[in-house]
Amino acid sequence: MANKKTPFSQEFIENIKKQLLEEKDKTEKELNKFTTKNPHVSGDFESNFPDYGDKEDENAAEVADYITNKPLEESLEKNLRDVIKTLERIDKGDYGICKYCGKPIEEKRLLARPVSSACIECKKTITQEL
């Protein structure tokens, strides 16, 4: 770690990093099952349009599967972006610091949701404002 701003032990950080790397790998594998990386936009994937045949029922199944996969693609992309941003925070040494108030995020919160970038108090304030 570059500059040690994080209040957590090296062991805690390494465990979180290991979880995040596993999550990144799992998410990328899921995306690769039904998408192709967009060569023009980093971190963007495009759902593949299935090809089951030319019959009417096959065409209907293709459209249905594509429509089903699109929201899943977007959800997996968001998860992957969150994981990558969190790994970057770990590398910078400021993992576990709330991006709004600058205070440490509770360890329990990070264990439950390792990609958290806000403490519970700030998250509650933000979600109430929206």
Phi, psi and omega per residue, in radians:
M1 nan 2.431 -3.062
A2 -1.183 -1.324 3.136
N3 -2.052 2.247 -2.981
K4 -1.454 1.520 3.045
K5 -1.691 -0.403 -3.067
T6 -1.169 2.407 -3.139
P7 -1.511 0.052 -3.028
F8 -1.727 2.746 -3.126
S9 -1.204 2.736 3.098
Q10 -1.028 -0.676 3.140
E11 -1.090 -0.779 3.118
F12 -1.065 -0.820 -3.128
I13 -1.080 -0.756 3.141
E14 -1.108 -0.681 3.108
N15 -1.134 -0.751 3.111
I16 -1.109 -0.773 -3.131
K17 -1.060 -0.733 3.122
K18 -1.070 -0.790 3.109
Q19 -1.043 -0.776 -3.107
L20 -1.148 -0.704 3.110
L21 -1.133 -0.657 3.079
E22 -1.150 -0.737 3.114
E23 -1.114 -0.702 3.116
K24 -1.076 -0.833 -3.133
D25 -1.081 -0.799 -3.137
K26 -1.079 -0.776 -3.123
T27 -1.144 -0.750 3.117
E28 -1.102 -0.689 3.110
K29 -1.124 -0.727 3.097
E30 -1.075 -0.802 3.128
L31 -1.087 -0.676 -3.112
N32 -1.172 -0.290 3.132
K33 -1.204 -0.533 -3.036
F34 -2.470 0.186 3.124
T35 -2.304 2.982 3.020
T36 -2.236 2.431 3.092
K37 -1.096 2.391 3.060
N38 -1.375 2.042 -3.087
P39 -1.228 -0.234 -3.061
H40 -1.724 -0.314 -3.086
V41 -2.297 2.041 -3.133
S42 -1.100 2.332 3.101
G43 1.378 0.107 -3.131
D44 -1.864 2.450 3.118
F45 -2.188 2.696 3.113
E46 -2.127 2.224 3.075
S47 -1.086 2.344 3.072
N48 -1.335 2.404 3.073
F49 -1.466 2.055 -3.080
P50 -1.155 2.713 3.104
D51 -2.248 1.713 -3.116
Y52 -1.714 -0.216 -3.122
G53 2.489 -2.997 -3.060
D54 -1.876 -0.036 3.136
K55 -1.290 2.728 -3.060
E56 -1.005 -0.790 -3.133
D57 -1.185 -0.563 3.091
E58 -1.209 -0.705 3.091
N59 -1.114 -0.712 3.114
A60 -1.108 -0.697 3.116
A61 -1.156 -0.652 3.100
E62 -1.064 -0.836 -3.137
V63 -1.113 -0.768 -3.132
A64 -1.070 -0.785 -3.140
D65 -1.160 -0.694 3.111
Y66 -1.089 -0.796 -3.137
I67 -1.110 -0.620 3.106
T68 -1.218 -0.684 -3.070
N69 -1.298 -0.482 -3.047
K70 -1.038 -0.893 3.111
P71 -1.121 -0.593 3.092
L72 -1.119 -0.745 3.089
E73 -0.997 -0.840 -3.108
E74 -1.109 -0.698 3.116
S75 -1.145 -0.776 3.124
L76 -1.154 -0.664 3.090
E77 -1.081 -0.767 3.130
K78 -1.084 -0.783 3.113
N79 -1.043 -0.768 3.137
L80 -1.100 -0.755 3.104
R81 -1.059 -0.766 3.128
D82 -1.062 -0.758 -3.139
V83 -1.113 -0.789 -3.117
I84 -1.121 -0.751 3.100
K85 -1.071 -0.689 3.140
T86 -1.172 -0.735 3.078
L87 -1.069 -0.633 3.084
E88 -1.142 -0.690 3.102
R89 -1.124 -0.672 3.097
I90 -1.082 -0.813 -3.128
D91 -1.100 -0.584 3.119
K92 -1.364 -0.288 3.120
G93 1.573 0.171 -3.135
D94 -2.021 0.481 3.077
Y95 -1.165 2.441 3.073
G96 1.518 0.126 3.093
I97 -1.839 2.241 -3.140
C98 -1.083 2.266 -3.104
K99 -1.299 -0.147 -3.134
Y100 -1.770 -0.836 -3.067
C101 -1.864 -0.227 3.115
G102 1.395 0.086 3.111
K103 -1.580 2.776 3.108
P104 -1.115 2.467 3.041
I105 -1.450 2.455 -3.120
E106 -1.031 2.422 -3.133
E107 -1.014 -0.677 3.130
K108 -1.031 -0.707 3.136
R109 -1.137 -0.747 -3.132
L110 -1.179 -0.604 3.092
L111 -1.183 -0.655 3.135
A112 -1.319 -0.650 -3.110
R113 -2.474 1.495 -3.053
P114 -1.008 -0.399 -3.115
V115 -1.514 0.083 3.134
S116 -1.023 2.347 3.103
S117 -2.095 0.065 3.129
A118 -2.344 2.546 3.067
C119 -1.247 2.890 -3.086
I120 -1.062 -0.732 -3.108
E121 -1.078 -0.817 3.140
C122 -1.173 -0.691 3.142
K123 -1.102 -0.727 3.103
K124 -1.088 -0.748 3.140
T125 -1.093 -0.782 -3.099
I126 -1.143 -0.804 -3.087
T127 -1.211 -0.504 3.075
Q128 -1.264 -0.538 3.126
E129 -1.245 -0.562 -3.116
L130 -1.387 nan nan
